[in-house]
């Protein structure tokens, strides 16, 4: 639903990342359809889907380690630039103009995620949490209407998780819809407006956090049938 944080949860192997890969064009479904704003995404290449308003982060960080934080974010901003390779080589006025705009936008996004002071630091020298923020800023650089986050708090301590989810809440407040995979149930239950639960590729529950928490099928999927029967 537009303007919400929608959580996608389920045991390991449930198909969560596979679903993300289908939504973002990395995989093509064997049947059915994926629709975004009433348009089918089937057959569209990932960069076309990105330009169409969907951006994502990955379970495993995919930054360019030898580039600065700012340069990494500029890669996202470049998704909507029109300059080509020849423009860059010839340093055409359009190329220079778009590069200046990309720098300005990159700095603005790093400020939004709270690490503008690290703009000129190499990505590989940043802490894990700050690298996550760079990746989110890069995704925001594509001007998404739907931001797809794959385990954004994985590997973080409780304080880092709270800080990152506060950032996610602020992104939602700016008008961007968020689809979130997360294993930490405290993060999910405390942040999401609605939750969908997958198990072996099937949707077994969908609803508000309190509804999902009490659903016997969800308890069974995570803890086994005996635990579900005891609820």
N, C-alpha and C positions, 0 to 999 in steps of 0.2 A: 504494500500500500504506500502511495506517495507520501513522503515526509516522515517516514517511520524508520526505526532501527529494527530490522527483522533478523532474528537469530536463526541459524541453521545448525542443528546439533544432531548427534547420533554416535554410536560406538565406532571404534576404528573399523574402517572398511565399509562403512554404511553407504558411501557414495557422495560424500559432501564435496570434496575437491573435484570429483568427476563432474558433478553438477555445475560447479563454477567454471570448469573448463568448457563445458557445453555452452553456457551462457555467454562466455567471452570469445567463442569461436575457435578455441584450440582443438576441441573435439567436435565431431558432428554426430548427432543422435541417430540411432538406427531407425527410430520411428518417432512420431509425434512432432510437436512444434514448440519453439521458444519465441515468445512475442514480447517486445518492449515498446511501449507507447503505440500499440496497435500495429506494429510492423514486425514481420517475421525476421528472425536473425539467422535462420537456417541458410547455410551456404555463404554467409558473409565472412570475410577474412577478419582476423583480430583487429587490424588497424582501422578497418572500416567501422567495426563495432565501437572501437574507442572514440573515433570521431563522431559517432552517432550518439554518444552520451554515457557510455559505460566504461568505467575505469576499475582496475583491480590492483591489489597487492598479492604477494605470494606467501605461501607457508614458509618457504625458505627464501631468505633475502636475495634479491636479484639486482643489486646496485652495481654500478661500474666502480670498482674499488680504487682505480688509479685516477678517477675524476673527483673533483671537489663536490661538496654537498650541493652548492649552487649549480654546478654543471649538470649534476644528476637531475635536478629539478627542471632545468632548462630542456632536458630531453623530453619531458612530459609536455612542457609548454609548446615545444616545436611541432606537436601533433597537428596544430591548426595553422602553422605557418605555411606560406605558399612559395617561399624561395626554394630553389633546387640546388643541385651540386654546382652547376655552372654559375649561378648567382653567387654562391659562396666563394668559388675560385676567383671570380672577377670582382668580388666585393662591390656588387651593384648597390645603388642607393636603397633598393628594397631590402636586400640582404642585411645591410647595416642597420636599417630602421627596425627590422624584425629582431635582429640580435639585441639591440638596445632595449626593445620592449620585453624580450625574453628575460634579460637580466633583471629588469625592474620587477617583472612579475614573479621571477624566481625568488628574489629577496623578500617580496611581499608574502609569498607562500611559506618561506622559512620562518618569517615573523609569525605567521598564523599558527604554525606548529610549535613555536617556542624555541627555535634554535637558530635564529638569524645570526647570532654571534659566531656560529660555526660555518658560515657560508663558504669560506675559503679553505676549510679543512678537508683533507682527502677523506673519502667515504670509509676507506679501510681503517683510518685512525679513530673513527668515532666509536662510542660505546654502542652496545647492541640496541639499547632503547632509542638512542639518537638516530641510528641507522633506520630503525622502524619509522621514525618521524620523517626522515628524508624520503623514504619510500612512499609514505602517505602524501607528502607534499608533491612528489613527482606525479602521483596519480591525480591529485587535485589540479595539477597544471594542465590537464587535458580538458578542464571545464566539464566534469561529469555531472549528470543528473542522478545517476546511480553509482555509488561507490561500493565495490565488492571487496571485503576484507577477509583474507584467509588466515585465521589464527593470529591476529595482530599482537596479542599479549603473550604468545608462547615464549617461554624462557625468561620472563620478567618476574621480579619479586613483587609482593603485594603493593608496595608504594608505587612502583613503576606502572603496574596495571591500573591502579586508580587514576594516575595522571594521564595515561593514554586514553582510558575510557572517558575521562573528562574532555579530552580533545575530540573524541568521536562524537560526544554529545554536542559540542560546539559546532562541529561540522554539520550535524543534522539540523541544528538551529539555524544554520545559514541557508537551508532550503534543499540540501542534498539528501536523497534517500540512501539508506545504508543496508546492505545485505552482509551478514556477519557470520563466519564460522568461528566457533570458540569452544574449547574444551572445559574451561573453568566455569563451572555452573554458577558461582557467585557473580562472575562478570556478566554472564548471560541473563540470569534472573534479575540482576540489578540494573541492567542497561537496556534490555530489549522491550519493545512494545508488543511484539508478537514473536512466537517461536514455532518453527516447523521441525519435526523430528523425523529423521530418516533411519531406516534399519534395513540392511541388505538391499538398498536401492528403492525401497518402498516408503512412502509417507505413512507413518503410523499415528501421528498426532499433529495438530496445528491449533494454536490458540494463544491466549494470554499466558504470561509466565505461571501464574497460579494454577490455571487449568492444566497446563502441560506437566507441572511438577507433581500433580496428584494422579495423573493418568496411569492406570496399572500397566498399560502396554509400554509406556516409557520406562517405568521402574523395571519391568521384565527385561527390556532390551539392554539396560545398563547393569542390572544386578542379578538377573536370572528369575525363573518362574517362581521359585520359593519365596523370594522377597516380594514379588508382586502379589502373591496370594496372601501375604501377611499384612498388606496395607489395608 
